[in-house]
C-alpha cells in the first residue's frame, strides 16, 4: 500500500503563510522555513502591540490634557482630582479631544471645576 501524505493540506498551509509574508524583506517572503518564523514572530508582535497601543494612547491623552490644563494654571493631577470631586465623568479620551480641538469647551470645563 502506498504511503499516504496529506500534500493538499500541507501545500495549502504553506501557501497561506507565504501569502501573509508578501512584502517581507529578503528570504522572509519566499523561503518556507524563514517565512514561517517571520510569520509567527509577526503574530507575536501583533498580539503584544494590540495591548501596547492602548497604553500609548492613554499616555498621549494624558500629555494633551496636561498641556491644556497648564494653559489655565492647573496641573493634570489637580484637574483630575477636581473633576472627580465635582462628579464630572469625562474620560481622558474626551478631555484630550476637547483640549486639542475645542479649547473654549475645555476652558469651560476647567472653570467649572476651579
Backbone as numpy.savetxt, mean C-alpha at the origin, in Angstrom:
# Nx Ny Nz CAx CAy CAz Cx Cy Cz
3.52 -52.02 -20.02 2.68 -50.83 -20.02 3.57 -49.58 -20.02
3.29 -48.62 -20.89 4.14 -47.43 -20.97 4.02 -46.57 -19.70
5.10 -45.83 -19.49 5.13 -44.95 -18.33 4.16 -43.80 -18.55
3.39 -43.47 -17.52 2.40 -42.41 -17.63 2.97 -41.12 -17.03
3.03 -40.08 -17.86 3.48 -38.78 -17.36 2.38 -37.76 -17.65
2.22 -36.85 -16.74 1.15 -35.86 -16.89 1.69 -34.64 -17.64
2.08 -34.84 -18.90 2.75 -33.81 -19.69 1.85 -32.60 -19.92
0.57 -32.81 -20.12 -0.34 -31.70 -20.42 -0.40 -30.73 -19.24
-0.59 -31.26 -18.06 -0.69 -30.41 -16.87 0.65 -29.76 -16.56
1.75 -30.51 -16.73 3.08 -29.96 -16.46 3.36 -28.78 -17.39
3.07 -28.96 -18.66 3.31 -27.90 -19.64 2.43 -26.68 -19.33
1.19 -26.93 -18.95 0.28 -25.83 -18.63 0.78 -25.05 -17.42
1.30 -25.77 -16.43 1.83 -25.12 -15.23 3.03 -24.24 -15.60
3.92 -24.77 -16.44 5.09 -24.00 -16.85 4.69 -22.79 -17.68
3.72 -22.98 -18.57 3.28 -21.86 -19.40 2.68 -20.74 -18.54
1.95 -21.14 -17.50 1.34 -20.14 -16.61 2.42 -19.30 -15.94
3.48 -19.95 -15.45 4.56 -19.23 -14.78 5.32 -18.37 -15.77
5.64 -18.92 -16.94 6.40 -18.16 -17.93 5.59 -16.97 -18.45
4.28 -17.11 -18.53 3.45 -15.98 -18.94 3.49 -14.89 -17.87
3.48 -15.29 -16.61 3.49 -14.32 -15.51 4.84 -13.60 -15.40
5.92 -14.23 -15.88 7.25 -13.63 -15.76 7.65 -12.85 -17.00
6.73 -12.63 -17.91 7.04 -11.79 -19.08 7.45 -10.41 -18.61
8.50 -9.88 -19.20 8.97 -8.56 -18.81 10.04 -8.59 -17.74
10.32 -9.77 -17.17 11.41 -9.87 -16.20 12.73 -9.75 -16.93
13.79 -9.43 -16.20 15.10 -9.19 -16.77 15.87 -10.49 -16.97
16.61 -10.57 -18.06 17.53 -11.69 -18.31 16.81 -13.02 -18.44
17.41 -14.05 -17.82 16.84 -15.39 -17.93 15.58 -15.57 -17.09
15.26 -14.59 -16.29 14.08 -14.68 -15.44 12.78 -14.77 -16.21
12.84 -14.47 -17.51 11.61 -14.50 -18.29 11.44 -15.75 -19.14
12.54 -16.49 -19.40 12.40 -17.61 -20.35 13.04 -18.92 -19.93
13.83 -18.94 -18.87 14.41 -20.20 -18.39 13.56 -20.67 -17.21
13.02 -21.87 -17.33 12.02 -22.36 -16.38 12.46 -22.26 -14.93
13.66 -22.80 -14.61 14.07 -22.85 -13.20 14.27 -21.44 -12.63
14.85 -20.55 -13.43 15.07 -19.18 -12.96 13.73 -18.45 -12.85
12.88 -18.63 -13.86 11.58 -17.96 -13.88 10.72 -18.40 -12.71
10.75 -19.70 -12.39 9.95 -20.22 -11.29 10.36 -19.57 -9.97
11.67 -19.45 -9.75 12.16 -18.83 -8.51 11.78 -17.37 -8.45
11.93 -16.66 -9.57 11.59 -15.23 -9.59 10.09 -15.03 -9.39
9.30 -15.91 -9.96 7.84 -15.84 -9.83 7.42 -16.01 -8.38
7.98 -17.03 -7.72 7.65 -17.28 -6.31 8.10 -16.12 -5.43
9.29 -15.59 -5.71 9.79 -14.45 -4.93 8.90 -13.23 -5.15
8.43 -13.05 -6.38 7.54 -11.94 -6.68 6.24 -12.04 -5.90
5.71 -13.27 -5.76 4.49 -13.46 -4.97 4.73 -13.13 -3.50
5.93 -13.47 -3.00 6.27 -13.14 -1.61 6.31 -11.62 -1.42
6.95 -10.94 -2.37 7.02 -9.48 -2.28 5.63 -8.87 -2.34
4.79 -9.40 -3.22 3.44 -8.86 -3.37 2.65 -9.01 -2.07
2.77 -10.16 -1.42 2.07 -10.40 -0.16 2.58 -9.43 0.91
3.91 -9.32 1.01 4.51 -8.45 2.02 4.10 -6.99 1.78
4.14 -6.57 0.52 3.94 -5.16 0.23 2.47 -4.75 0.27
1.55 -5.72 0.18 0.15 -5.37 0.40 -0.05 -4.91 1.84
0.70 -5.49 2.76 0.64 -5.07 4.16 1.39 -3.74 4.35
2.56 -3.63 3.73 3.40 -2.43 3.90 2.71 -1.20 3.32
1.94 -1.38 2.26 1.25 -0.26 1.62 0.34 0.46 2.61
-0.34 -0.30 3.45 -1.24 0.28 4.44 -0.46 1.14 5.45
0.70 0.63 5.86 1.54 1.38 6.80 2.06 2.66 6.17
2.47 2.56 4.89 3.04 3.72 4.21 1.99 4.82 4.02
0.76 4.42 3.69 -0.29 5.42 3.51 -0.62 6.10 4.83
-0.70 5.31 5.90 -1.00 5.91 7.21 0.08 6.92 7.59
1.34 6.57 7.36 2.44 7.50 7.66 2.32 8.77 6.83
1.96 8.63 5.56 1.79 9.80 4.69 0.66 10.70 5.18
-0.45 10.08 5.57 -1.58 10.86 6.08 -1.18 11.64 7.33
-0.45 10.98 8.22 -0.02 11.64 9.47 0.88 12.83 9.16
1.80 12.67 8.19 2.68 13.78 7.81 1.88 14.96 7.26
0.88 14.66 6.45 0.07 15.73 5.85 -0.77 16.45 6.91
-1.34 15.67 7.83 -2.14 16.28 8.90 -1.25 17.15 9.78
-0.06 16.65 10.09 0.87 17.39 10.94 1.26 18.71 10.28
1.55 18.66 8.97 1.93 19.88 8.25 0.78 20.89 8.28
-0.44 20.40 8.03 -1.60 21.28 8.05 -1.87 21.85 9.44
-1.70 21.01 10.46 -1.97 21.44 11.83 -0.96 22.50 12.28
0.29 22.32 11.91 1.33 23.27 12.33 1.14 24.64 11.68
0.47 24.68 10.53 0.15 25.98 9.92 -0.81 26.78 10.80
-1.54 26.06 11.65 -2.51 26.71 12.54 -2.01 26.72 13.99
-0.70 26.49 14.18 -0.09 26.62 15.49 -0.40 25.51 16.46
-0.55 24.30 15.96 -0.87 23.15 16.82 -0.14 21.94 16.24
0.27 21.02 17.11 0.97 19.83 16.61 -0.04 18.73 16.28
0.45 17.72 15.59 -0.40 16.59 15.20 -1.00 15.91 16.42
-0.15 15.62 17.42 -0.64 14.86 18.57 -1.67 15.67 19.37
-1.43 16.98 19.47 -2.40 17.83 20.18 -3.73 17.86 19.42
-3.65 17.97 18.09 -4.86 18.00 17.27 -5.65 16.71 17.44
-4.98 15.57 17.39 -5.68 14.29 17.51 -6.31 14.14 18.89
-5.61 14.61 19.91 -6.16 14.56 21.26 -7.41 15.43 21.39
-7.34 16.63 20.82 -8.48 17.54 20.88 -9.67 17.01 20.06
-9.39 16.37 18.93 -10.46 15.77 18.12 -11.18 14.69 18.91
-10.41 13.87 19.61 -11.00 12.80 20.39 -11.85 13.38 21.53
-11.31 14.43 22.16 -12.03 15.06 23.28 -13.33 15.72 22.81
-13.29 16.31 21.60 -14.47 16.97 21.05 -15.43 15.98 20.38
-15.05 14.71 20.41 -15.85 13.62 19.82 -16.14 13.86 18.34
-15.11 14.33 17.63 -15.19 14.48 16.18 -14.50 13.25 15.58
-15.28 12.42 14.92 -14.74 11.15 14.41 -14.42 11.25 12.93
-13.30 11.93 12.63 -12.78 11.97 11.26 -11.52 11.12 11.24
-11.44 10.21 10.27 -10.24 9.37 10.23 -9.09 10.12 9.58
-7.90 9.54 9.66 -6.70 10.22 9.18 -6.73 10.44 7.67
-7.33 9.50 6.95 -7.41 9.64 5.49 -8.20 10.89 5.11
-9.34 11.09 5.77 -10.19 12.25 5.48 -9.50 13.53 5.93
-8.89 13.52 7.11 -8.20 14.71 7.60 -7.06 15.11 6.68
-6.31 14.12 6.19 -5.19 14.41 5.29 -5.71 15.01 3.98
-6.83 14.49 3.49 -7.42 15.03 2.26 -7.87 16.47 2.48
-8.47 16.75 3.63 -8.88 18.12 3.95 -7.67 19.04 4.03
-6.62 18.58 4.69 -5.42 19.40 4.86 -4.77 19.73 3.51
-4.78 18.75 2.58 -4.14 18.96 1.28 -5.03 19.75 0.33
-6.27 19.34 0.16 -7.11 19.83 -0.93 -8.16 20.86 -0.52
-8.49 20.92 0.77 -9.52 21.84 1.24 -9.04 22.53 2.52
-8.06 23.44 2.40 -7.48 24.04 3.61 -8.49 24.84 4.45
-9.52 25.41 3.80 -10.51 26.17 4.57 -11.30 25.24 5.49
-11.67 24.08 4.94 -12.42 23.10 5.75 -11.55 22.57 6.88
-10.27 22.33 6.59 -9.35 21.85 7.63 -9.20 22.92 8.72
-9.11 24.18 8.30 -9.00 25.28 9.28 -10.24 25.32 10.17
-11.42 25.08 9.57 -12.65 25.09 10.34 -12.65 23.96 11.39
-12.12 22.82 11.02 -12.03 21.69 11.97 -11.10 22.07 13.12
-9.94 22.64 12.77 -8.96 23.02 13.80 -9.56 24.07 14.74
-10.22 25.09 14.17 -10.83 26.14 15.00 -11.91 25.58 15.90
-12.63 24.58 15.41 -13.71 23.97 16.19 -13.19 23.25 17.43
-12.02 22.62 17.31 -11.51 21.86 18.45 -10.64 22.70 19.39
-10.19 23.86 18.92 -9.31 24.68 19.79 -10.06 25.23 20.99
